[in-house]
C-alpha cells in the first residue's frame, strides 16, 4: 500500500511538473507572438512613414514643375487652369490665399 502511494505521488509529481513546463512554454510562446506583432506594427509604421515621405517628395516635384511652368505659349483656358493650380499650391504650402 505504501508503495502504491509512493508510486501515485511520483506520477502526480511528474504530471504536475509537465503541466508547469507546458504552461511556461505557452507563456513564452504568447510573449514571442506579442513581440512579433509589435515588431510587425513597428515595421508597418516605418513603411507608412517612408511612403508618406516619398509622396511628399513627389508632390513637391510636381508642384515645382507647375510653379516653374512657362505659360507664355498657352491659350487663355490653359493659362487659367495652371494659374488655378499655382494658387492651390500656394494655398497648400502657405495655408493662406495669395
C-alpha positions as CSV (number, residue, x, y, z in Angstrom):
1,X,0.0,0.0,0.0
2,X,2.8,2.4,0.9
3,X,4.5,1.5,-2.4
4,X,1.3,2.3,-4.3
5,X,1.0,5.7,-2.6
6,X,4.6,6.4,-3.3
7,X,4.1,5.5,-6.9
8,X,1.0,7.6,-7.0
9,X,2.8,10.6,-5.6
10,X,5.6,10.1,-8.1
11,X,3.1,10.0,-11.0
12,X,1.3,13.1,-9.8
13,X,4.5,15.0,-9.3
14,X,5.6,14.1,-12.9
15,X,2.2,15.2,-14.2
16,X,2.4,18.4,-12.2
17,X,5.9,19.1,-13.5
18,X,4.9,18.5,-17.1
19,X,1.9,20.8,-16.7
20,X,4.1,23.5,-15.3
21,X,6.6,23.1,-18.1
22,X,3.7,23.2,-20.7
23,X,2.2,26.4,-19.1
24,X,5.6,28.0,-19.0
25,X,6.1,27.2,-22.7
26,X,2.7,28.6,-23.5
27,X,3.6,31.8,-21.7
28,X,6.9,32.0,-23.7
29,X,5.0,31.4,-26.9
30,X,2.4,34.1,-26.1
31,X,5.2,36.6,-25.3
32,X,7.0,35.7,-28.5
33,X,3.8,36.2,-30.6
34,X,3.2,39.6,-28.9
35,X,6.7,40.7,-29.6
36,X,6.3,39.6,-33.2
37,X,3.1,41.6,-33.5
38,X,4.7,44.7,-32.0
39,X,7.7,44.3,-34.4
40,X,5.3,44.0,-37.4
41,X,3.3,47.0,-36.3
42,X,6.6,49.0,-36.0
43,X,7.6,47.8,-39.5
44,X,4.2,48.9,-40.9
45,X,4.5,52.3,-39.2
46,X,8.0,52.7,-40.7
47,X,6.8,51.7,-44.1
48,X,3.9,54.2,-43.9
49,X,6.3,56.9,-42.8
50,X,8.6,56.2,-45.8
51,X,5.7,56.1,-48.2
52,X,4.5,59.4,-46.8
53,X,7.9,61.0,-47.3
54,X,8.1,59.6,-50.9
55,X,4.6,61.0,-51.6
56,X,5.6,64.4,-50.2
57,X,8.8,64.5,-52.3
58,X,6.8,63.6,-55.4
59,X,4.2,66.2,-54.6
60,X,6.9,68.9,-54.2
61,X,8.5,67.9,-57.5
62,X,5.1,68.1,-59.3
63,X,4.4,71.5,-57.5
64,X,7.8,72.8,-58.6
65,X,7.1,71.8,-62.2
66,X,3.8,73.6,-62.1
67,X,5.1,76.7,-60.4
68,X,8.1,76.9,-62.8
69,X,6.0,76.4,-65.9
70,X,6.4,78.9,-68.8
71,X,2.8,79.9,-69.7
72,X,3.7,82.4,-72.4
73,X,2.6,80.0,-75.2
74,X,-0.6,78.7,-73.5
75,X,-4.1,79.6,-74.7
76,X,-6.2,81.5,-72.1
77,X,-8.0,78.4,-70.9
78,X,-4.8,76.5,-70.3
79,X,-3.3,79.5,-68.6
80,X,-6.3,79.8,-66.3
81,X,-6.0,76.2,-65.5
82,X,-2.3,76.4,-64.5
83,X,-2.8,79.7,-62.7
84,X,-5.5,78.0,-60.6
85,X,-3.2,75.1,-59.9
86,X,-0.5,77.6,-58.8
87,X,-2.9,79.3,-56.4
88,X,-3.8,75.9,-54.9
89,X,-0.2,75.1,-54.4
90,X,0.4,78.5,-52.8
91,X,-2.6,78.0,-50.5
92,X,-1.5,74.5,-49.6
93,X,2.1,75.5,-48.9
94,X,1.4,78.7,-47.0
95,X,-2.1,78.0,-45.6
96,X,-3.4,81.2,-47.0
97,X,-4.8,82.5,-50.3
98,X,-2.3,84.5,-52.4
